[in-house]
Amino acid sequence: MTGVVITLFVSQLLLALSLPSHLRTLNPVLARNPARFRRLALALRGVGYPLLAGSTAPAVVHWGAALGLTYWFGLFALTGLSAALGLEFLNRRHAR
């Protein structure tokens, strides 16, 4: 279960950081450079989407097909909320 949570959290964080508004929170200079940002966004999405899709495998192996996907969707919402709250915390912290 820990592997599912970690892969979901990391994949959602990578996908969120591929957006300019979230990347601006951590690195404002890089978010303003369109060429470098485009390459970084493609790299982040290139790692994030397969990791997100691959996170279903440990859940299905551990709990079975039906229950594994049900738990995966629940953990997807939980890790998405924690990633969003973490990025919002960093955004408000850097705004001070």
C-alpha positions in Angstrom: 0.0 0.0 0.0 2.9 2.4 0.7 4.2 1.9 -2.8 0.8 2.8 -4.3 0.6 6.0 -2.1 4.1 7.1 -3.0 3.8 6.5 -6.7 0.5 8.3 -6.8 1.8 11.3 -4.8 4.9 11.6 -6.9 3.1 11.3 -10.2 0.5 13.9 -9.2 3.2 16.2 -8.0 5.1 15.8 -11.3 2.0 16.5 -13.3 1.1 19.5 -11.2 4.6 20.9 -11.6 4.3 20.6 -15.4 1.9 23.6 -15.2 3.4 27.1 -15.3 1.4 28.4 -12.3 2.7 25.6 -10.0 6.2 25.7 -11.4 6.3 29.4 -10.8 5.9 28.6 -7.1 9.2 26.8 -7.0 11.2 28.4 -9.7 9.9 31.8 -11.1 12.8 32.3 -13.5 12.3 28.9 -15.3 8.6 29.4 -15.6 9.1 32.6 -17.5 11.4 31.0 -20.1 9.1 29.4 -22.6 11.6 27.2 -24.4 13.1 25.7 -21.3 9.7 25.4 -19.6 8.3 23.5 -22.6 11.1 20.9 -22.5 10.8 20.5 -18.7 7.0 20.2 -18.9 7.3 17.5 -21.5 9.8 15.7 -19.3 7.7 16.0 -16.2 4.6 14.7 -18.1 6.6 12.0 -19.7 7.5 10.6 -16.3 4.3 11.6 -14.5 1.7 9.9 -16.7 3.4 6.4 -16.9 4.0 6.5 -13.2 0.4 7.3 -12.7 -0.7 4.5 -14.9 1.8 2.1 -13.4 0.6 2.8 -9.9 -2.5 0.7 -10.5 -0.4 -2.4 -10.8 0.7 -2.7 -7.2 -2.8 -2.0 -6.0 -4.3 -4.7 -8.2 -1.5 -7.2 -7.2 -2.0 -6.5 -3.5 -5.8 -6.3 -3.3 -7.1 -8.0 -6.5 -8.7 -6.4 -9.5 -12.0 -5.0 -8.2 -10.9 -4.0 -4.7 -7.5 -2.8 -5.9 -9.0 -0.3 -8.4 -11.5 0.9 -5.8 -8.8 1.5 -3.3 -6.6 3.1 -6.0 -9.3 5.7 -6.8 -9.7 6.5 -3.1 -5.9 6.9 -2.7 -5.8 8.9 -5.9 -8.2 11.5 -4.3 -6.3 11.5 -1.1 -2.9 12.0 -2.6 -4.2 14.6 -5.0 -5.6 16.6 -2.2 -2.3 16.3 -0.2 -0.3 17.4 -3.3 -2.6 20.3 -4.0 -2.4 21.4 -0.3 1.4 21.1 -0.3 1.8 23.2 -3.4 -0.6 25.8 -2.0 1.4 25.9 1.3 4.6 26.5 -0.7 2.9 29.2 -2.8 1.8 31.1 0.3 5.1 30.6 2.0 7.0 32.0 -1.0 4.6 34.9 -1.3 5.6 36.4 2.1 
